[in-house]
Amino acid sequence: MPKKICIISFDHWDYDKHIAIALKKKGIDSYHIKIGNYKHASVFDKITNALSKVFLNKNLKKLRRQDFIVHELDRLGFQDQILVINPEVIDLEHHLQIKKRTNKYIAYLYDSMERNPITHLLDGIFDSIYSFDANDVAQYNFLPITNYNYLTEVIDTANEVYDAVYVGSLDDRVPRLIDVAARFKKMDVTFKCLILGKNRKLVALKTKGAQYIEFKDDYISQEHLIEEYKKAKVIVDFVRENQTGLSFRFFEALALKKKVITNNKNVLNYSFYNPNNIFVMDESNTLPSKDFFAKNYEELKQQTYNKYTIEKWIEKVFNLK
């Protein structure tokens, strides 16, 4: 009988679903509980949740969402392994219920403890905790792992129309992006910068950055994201404050054979780092010369490339042969 493995996550950008897909390709009975898909069962539930938040300071949707996870697990049956991604969105009581429904309960953090702490979940909940953040691995003795390349390896430069591209959320990285966009313009470097989502605290940045950046309230599909990346020679990356792990942009760039400009100095410690392909900015946002854009991407050794694929990732996390 095939092993049963369940993935639990919000999966805002549709990265986590690829784990379940990769497991299925190995003949494993895998399922993804996408917490973000939970909706109020009725208008009445929506109204009661709004009233509860105002008068009781209690978010009923959050509680119902966690009950939904447990109900889904009961429907699916006992699991050999369960992986929860960014477990801070689930309370201790529900984690304990989930743990009863599996032989092995695993957590993966692709945010830092400083940004999203789980110190209340460190004792006796998880059999293994993986983290992409080097500082957290050192401080909390987590198991180190990176994000993964979920794409098929391609070489497609026929549709390149920009020198550089950035796609990301409306957050505290936008001021630096505005500065970089202005510098690119002076260099005559074409730059597509697409900022997605809503943030009332940062709405003024939309006016400040309007001449350089395209803002959209709604998020785009992962397929649309990759098409935007294919149109550029270079993918721009900005690490979140209080975080050291590498974003998915690096691993998408590996598959698409794109160069990267980043402010995340930790990339220097990875085996795929190559100064021809990756330029690391300093605190002043110093950018590479135009030669960086003109020179061709240098291929990685196949062994290095394979190390960061989703196939290798699931083998490590789930101890698959």
N, C-alpha and C positions, 0 to 999 in steps of 0.2 A: 504493500500500500504506500502511495506517495506521501512524503512528509507534508505537514500542513504548517504554513508560515503566514502570519498576518502582519500587515503594516498599518500603523495608526498615525495619522498626521493631518494637519490642516491643508498642506500642499497648495499654498496660494499660487505658486508659479508652475505647478504641474511637474515638478521634478521627481517627487517621491513615487509617483505611479510607475515610473520606469523600474523601480526595484521589484515590484510585483510582476511586471512583464518579464524581466530577466530571470526571475525565479521560475516562472511558468515554462520558459524555454529550457530549463533544466529538468522539467518533469515534476516540479514541486507544485502542490496544490496551494496556491498563494492567493491572498485577497487583500485589498486595500480599503480600509475604512477611512474615508476622507471626511474629517470632522467638519470642514468648511461647507460641505454639502447639506448639512442639517438645516432644515427650515422649520418655522413654526407650523404646527399641524393645522391651525385655524386662525382666523382673525381674532377670535376670543383669546387664544394663547398669546398672540402678539400684544393685545391690549393689556392682559394681566401682567405680562412681562414688563411693559412700560410702566405700569402703576407700581409694580414691585420694586423696580429700580428707583423710582422717585420717593416712595413712602417707606420702604423697608430696606433700601440700600442693598437689595439682593437681585442678582441677575438670574432669573429663572431659565432664560435660554441657555446660559452656560451650564447650569445644572442638568437641564434636559438633554443637552448635547452630550454630556458625559454619560447619562443614562442610556442614550442612543448607542454609544460604544459598547456598553455591556450587553445590551439587547442584541446587537449585531453579532457579538461573540457567541452568545447563547444560540443564536440561529445557525452560526457556522460550525459550532461544535468545538471541542477541546483542541488546542493548537500545540504543535511541537515547540514552536518558537513564536514570540510576538516581539516586534520592534516598534517602539514608540519614538517618534521624532519630535524634538523640542517638547519634552514632557511637562514643562511648566504650565501648559494650558490645561492640565488635568490635576484635580486635587488629590490629596493623599488617600482619602477614602476610596475613590474610584480606581486609583492605581492598585490598591490592595485587592479590589474585586477583579481587576484585569489579571493580576498575578496568579489568582486561583485558577485561571482558565488556560494555563500554559505550563509546559515543563521548564521553559527558559524565557525570562523577561529581559529584554535588551533596550537600552536607550541610546539614541544618537543625538548629540547636540551640535547643530550647525549655527549656533549663536554662542556668544561668550557668557560665562557665569556672571560677569559684571553687568552685562546688559539684561540677561534673563536668568536670575539665580534659581538653582534647584537644591539649595543646601538642605531644605526640609525633606528632600527625597533621597538623601545619600545613604541612609542606614536601612538595610534590609529590604529594599524594594527591588532593585535591579540586580540581575546576575552579572551583567556587564554594562559599563557605560563607556561609549566611544565619544570622542570630541575632535573637532577639526581645529580647535584653538590651542596652540602650543603652550601658551601661558597656563591655561586650565589643566592641560595634561600634566604639566610639571607640578602645579600646586595641589591638585586633587587626585593625582595618580590615575587619571582616566586613561583609557586605551586610545592611542593616537590613530587617526585616520583622516583622510582628506575627503572632500566631495569627489564626485566621479564624473567621468565622461560617458554620457548616455547615448551619444550620437554615433551614427555610422561614419567611419572615416571618409571624408570627401575632399576633393580639390576642385573648387569651383570659383575661378576668378573672372569668368566671362561677364558677370553682372556687377562688377565693382564700380560704383559711381561716387563713393566718398573715400576720402583718405582715412577718416576715423569715424567711429560711432560709439555712442553710449546710450543704453536703455536702462532705466532704473526708476525707483520710487521717489516720490516727492518727500525728501527728508533733509537732514542737516548736511548732506554732501553737496547740495545744490549751489551754495555760495562759491565753493571751489570749482565747481563745474562752469559757473559763469565766468570766473577768472580764466580758466583754461580755454574756454570757447573764444574769449576775447583775444587771447594770445595766438590761438590757431588762426584767427581771422587776419591778424597782423602778419603771420607767416605765409598767408595764402594757402592754408591747409583746409580743405573742405571737411566740415565736421557736422554730422547729424547727431543731435542730442535730443532724446525723447524721454520726458519725465512723466510718470504715470501716477494717478491716484489723487486723493484729496488730503489736505492737512491745513486746518484753519489757522494754526499758529504760523505757518509758512506761506500763507497766501500772498503776502507782499512780494515774495521772491518771483512770482509769476510776472509781475510788472517789471521788476528789475532785470529779469533774464529774458524778456520777451523777444529781444532782437537776436538772441543766440539760440534759444531753446524752444522746442515745441512741447507744449504742455497738454496732456489729456487727462480727464477725470477718470476714465475707465481704463482698466488693465487690458493688455492685449494677449492673444493666445501665444503659447510657446512656439507654434509654427510661424507666427508673424514675427516673433522675436528673432528666430533663427534666420528668417529671410532678411531682416534688417542687418544682421551680422554679416551675411553673405555679400551685402552690397558694399562693404568697406574693406580696406586693407588692414586696418588696425582696430582692435576693440579697446576702448578706454575703461579702466576699472578704478573705483575709489573704495577703499576699505571703510567699513563703518567705524566710528569712534569706539574705543575700548574693545577692539576685536583684532585678532591676529590671523585667523583662518583665511584660506583662499576661497573666493566666491566661485560660483559655477562658471563665471566668464572665462576663467583660465582653462577649464576643461572643455568648454565649448570651442574655445580658440584652438585647442589641440586637434580636435576633430576637423575643424574647418580650415586648418592651416593658416590661421590669422595671427598677426603679431599683437602684442598687448602693451599698452602704456598704463602703468599703475603707480599708486603711492604706497602699496603694501610691500614693505621691505622684506617681509618674511619669504617672499617668493625666491629670494636668493638662496634659500636653504633646500630647495626642491631639485630633484634630479633632472627635471625637464627645463630648468632655467638655462637660457642661452641669451647673452647680451645682444645678439643680432635680432632675436625674436621678441625680447621683453626689455622694455625700458622702465627703470624705476625712478620716479620723480622724487625730489626732495620736498621739504616743507614749503619752499617758495614756488612750488609748481613748475620748476624748470623742465622744459620740454626738450625732446630730442631734435636734432637738426633734420632737415628734409631728406638727408641721406637715409635715415631710418625707414622712411616710407618708400624710398626708391629701391632699396636692396630687397632681394627676394627672401622669402621665408626659408629658413634652413630646416630640413626634415630631421625629426628625431630618430634615434635608433628604435627599431620595432619593439625591442624589449622594454625600453623606457616608456614608449607610448602605451603598451599593453598594461603596464603597472597601474595606470590610472583609469582603466575601463571599469564599467559597472560590473562586468563579469568577475573581475578580480575583487571588487568591493564586496559583492555578496558572498564570495568564497571566504573572505576574511571574517566578515561580521557574523555569518551564520555557520562558520566552520564546516564548509562544504568541501568535499573532495572533488 
